[in-house]
Amino acid sequence: MVDVIETERLTLRSRNESDLEANLMMELDPEVHHYIFSSAPDPVEHKAESFLGLQRVGLK
C-alpha cells in the first residue's frame, strides 16, 4: 500500500489522529454537511464514530 502520493501541487496521505479535529470541524460545518449527510449529525456521536473509523483502518 502506498502511504503518500505527491505531485507538484498536492500531497495525498492516509488520515491520522492529528487530522481528527480539523476533519470533524469541516464535516460539522452546515455548509459542508449539507452535501455529506442527509441530516445534521450529532457532534459527540460523529466524533466517536470518526475515531473508531480511524482505528479500524489502522490509526497512525
PASEBA-1860 file (N, C-alpha, C; in nm, 3 decimals):
! residues 60
1> MVDVIETE> 0.084/-0.118/0.000/0.000/0.000/0.000/0.088/0.124/0.000 ~ 0.053/0.224/-0.080/0.128/0.349/-0.088/0.080/0.442/0.024 ~ 0.174/0.492/0.105/0.137/0.580/0.216/0.117/0.724/0.171 ~ 0.195/0.770/0.073/0.188/0.909/0.029/0.198/0.916/-0.123 ~ 0.113/0.999/-0.182/0.120/1.028/-0.324/0.142/1.178/-0.336 ~ 0.247/1.218/-0.406/0.278/1.361/-0.418/0.287/1.404/-0.564 ~ 0.235/1.524/-0.589/0.253/1.590/-0.718/0.308/1.729/-0.687 ~ 0.325/1.811/-0.789/0.375/1.947/-0.767/0.284/2.027/-0.675
9> RLTLRSRN> 0.153/2.005/-0.687/0.057/2.089/-0.616/-0.021/2.019/-0.506 ~ -0.003/1.887/-0.491/-0.089/1.813/-0.400/-0.013/1.700/-0.332 ~ -0.042/1.678/-0.205/0.008/1.563/-0.133/-0.111/1.490/-0.073 ~ -0.125/1.363/-0.107/-0.231/1.279/-0.050/-0.167/1.178/0.043 ~ -0.226/1.163/0.162/-0.174/1.067/0.258/-0.290/1.011/0.338 ~ -0.263/0.905/0.408/-0.365/0.845/0.495/-0.398/0.942/0.607 ~ -0.522/0.935/0.654/-0.560/1.018/0.768/-0.492/0.965/0.893 ~ -0.470/1.055/0.989/-0.416/1.012/1.117/-0.488/1.086/1.229
17> ESDLEANL> -0.454/1.053/1.351/-0.524/1.109/1.467/-0.518/1.261/1.471 ~ -0.408/1.319/1.426/-0.396/1.465/1.430/-0.492/1.534/1.333 ~ -0.550/1.461/1.240/-0.647/1.517/1.145/-0.789/1.518/1.200 ~ -0.814/1.448/1.308/-0.950/1.424/1.356/-1.026/1.554/1.384 ~ -0.971/1.644/1.462/-1.043/1.767/1.499/-1.075/1.853/1.377 ~ -0.977/1.873/1.289/-0.999/1.955/1.169/-1.104/1.890/1.079 ~ -1.097/1.758/1.066/-1.193/1.687/0.983/-1.334/1.699/1.041 ~ -1.347/1.687/1.171/-1.478/1.700/1.235/-1.534/1.841/1.218
25> MMELDPEV> -1.449/1.942/1.234/-1.495/2.080/1.216/-1.548/2.100/1.074 ~ -1.478/2.045/0.976/-1.521/2.058/0.838/-1.654/1.985/0.816 ~ -1.664/1.861/0.861/-1.785/1.782/0.839/-1.906/1.837/0.912 ~ -1.886/1.902/1.026/-1.998/1.955/1.103/-2.037/2.097/1.062 ~ -1.962/2.158/0.973/-1.997/2.289/0.919/-2.126/2.273/0.837 ~ -2.229/2.351/0.866/-2.356/2.335/0.794/-2.341/2.347/0.641 ~ -2.250/2.430/0.594/-2.228/2.445/0.450/-2.172/2.317/0.389 ~ -2.099/2.239/0.468/-2.036/2.116/0.418/-2.126/1.995/0.441
33> HHYIFSSA> -2.179/1.980/0.562/-2.254/1.857/0.593/-2.381/1.847/0.510 ~ -2.427/1.958/0.456/-2.542/1.955/0.365/-2.517/1.861/0.248 ~ -2.391/1.852/0.203/-2.355/1.768/0.089/-2.312/1.627/0.128 ~ -2.280/1.607/0.256/-2.228/1.478/0.301/-2.336/1.394/0.369 ~ -2.419/1.457/0.450/-2.517/1.385/0.532/-2.660/1.423/0.493 ~ -2.754/1.333/0.516/-2.895/1.365/0.489/-2.953/1.454/0.598 ~ -2.898/1.446/0.719/-2.938/1.535/0.828/-2.814/1.566/0.912 ~ -2.824/1.670/0.991/-2.708/1.712/1.072/-2.672/1.604/1.173
41> PDPVEHKA> -2.544/1.561/1.175/-2.503/1.459/1.272/-2.487/1.518/1.412 ~ -2.503/1.434/1.511/-2.476/1.474/1.648/-2.324/1.486/1.662 ~ -2.271/1.601/1.704/-2.126/1.620/1.709/-2.051/1.518/1.795 ~ -2.103/1.485/1.911/-2.035/1.391/2.000/-2.035/1.251/1.939 ~ -2.149/1.210/1.888/-2.161/1.077/1.826/-2.074/1.069/1.700 ~ -2.073/1.175/1.622/-1.995/1.175/1.498/-1.844/1.166/1.529 ~ -1.800/1.236/1.634/-1.658/1.231/1.672/-1.620/1.089/1.712 ~ -1.705/1.024/1.791/-1.676/0.887/1.834/-1.672/0.793/1.715
49> ESFLGLQR> -1.767/0.807/1.622/-1.769/0.721/1.504/-1.647/0.745/1.416 ~ -1.607/0.871/1.402/-1.489/0.902/1.320/-1.363/0.843/1.380 ~ -1.349/0.853/1.513/-1.231/0.798/1.579/-1.228/0.646/1.565 ~ -1.343/0.581/1.580/-1.348/0.435/1.563/-1.315/0.397/1.419 ~ -1.359/0.477/1.324/-1.326/0.451/1.184/-1.177/0.459/1.159 ~ -1.110/0.556/1.221/-0.965/0.566/1.208/-0.896/0.446/1.270 ~ -0.947/0.399/1.382/-0.887/0.281/1.446/-0.903/0.157/1.358 ~ -1.018/0.142/1.293/-1.043/0.026/1.208/-0.945/0.020/1.090
57> VGLK> -0.908/0.136/1.035/-0.819/0.137/0.920/-0.672/0.147/0.958 ~ -0.644/0.139/1.086/-0.504/0.140/1.130/-0.453/0.280/1.156 ~ -0.506/0.342/1.261/-0.466/0.476/1.303/-0.316/0.488/1.309 ~ -0.262/0.594/1.251/-0.117/0.616/1.251/-0.082/0.733/1.337
END
